[in-house]
Amino acid sequence: MKVKIRTLTFLLLLALFFLPTGSAYAQGPGPGNGRVMFGTNITIESGEPFEGDLVLFGGNVTIEADAELNGDLVVIGGNIVSEGLLAGDVVVVGGQIKLEETAVVSGDVVLVGGQIQRAEGAEIEGDLINNVTPQIDIPSGRVPPEVPAVPDVPRVPDVPGVPGVPSVVNVEFNPFLEFGRVFGSSLLMAFLGILAVLFFQERLDKVSHAVIAQPLTVGGIGLLSIIIGIALFLTIIPVVALVFAWLFGMIAIGKEIGERLGKAMHQDWAMAVSAGLGTFLLTFVLGSIDAVNNLSWVAGCFTWIIPAIVGLLAIGAVVITRFGAQAVQGPARSVYSPPADPGQASPSPEA
């Protein structure tokens, strides 16, 4: 058995040694001491026996009923279908062999990474060897061989850990996701602005006028309102009121931006268009600034100021006008009058 396996191995090596640099094609079987073929399908028909060994790369071998192959058969990367006589050993590498009922193999069948389909009645007079693995004898049976013992390394004392520094840039930041979030929220605010101006145009005018007339006072009242809301956080009413105040104030500021933008472009837009466009631009700019905060905590140390100021103005304007119920007058300006000259005599009354 070992001699046959060595013979088959020699045939494989011999085939690889004579492997040409280009592809070789065979027209068909014929007499001879043996053949090496590449990339072709071979059919051995009845009455035309194949004499000699056959090595085939990348092809299929079909042996019809009553056909004979008198020699060893090696197929690499292909399949064998036999209904006749294989008078020798058969080796299949990376393929399949199918033995029909009338098939006879007088030698061994060796499979290397292959499979066999054996019908009832098919005969294998030799041995069936499936998935052959090389046998390597290792001296002393140890891998790797024994090495001398290494003395233990003395334990190094623990070094106090250095606190980690947070990453400057958020590597999980997704610009497309942030853009979609900002764009969607801006569209929603624009839609709410259009609805609000249809029902509360006069109130929105008073709120926006308060922001323009007294910005410092309005901002201070907004900050005070937030402080009071935080102090009363146990009840939900102040929180809801602050949210609605911020929303109403943002729409009022956006309406004012839309009107001024239309005047700058010499366009006479409808009030709903001005409110929707201005609210969209305001929300988009503030949302983009918030997205920059998500990109880096360093930028967040500064960019939070703008949204905070706008939010304080929005809440303060709504609170000072009581949701636009009353108007706010601008600060009064006194007119300077020069003092009278004390040396100038007052005119005497006419006699």
BELURFEN-V523853 format. One record per helix or strand. SS is the DSSP state (h for helix, s for strand). FROM is the first residue (numbers start at 0). TO is the last residue. If there is no record, write none. Layout:
<<SS FROM TO> <SS FROM TO>>
//
This chain:
<<h 1 16> <s 33 37> <s 41 43> <s 49 50> <s 52 56> <s 60 62> <s 67 69> <s 72 75> <s 78 81> <s 84 85> <s 89 92> <s 95 98> <s 103 104> <s 108 111> <s 114 117> <s 122 123> <s 127 129> <h 138 140> <s 168 168> <h 174 198> <h 200 212> <h 214 230> <h 235 263> <h 270 294> <s 295 295> <h 296 319>>
//
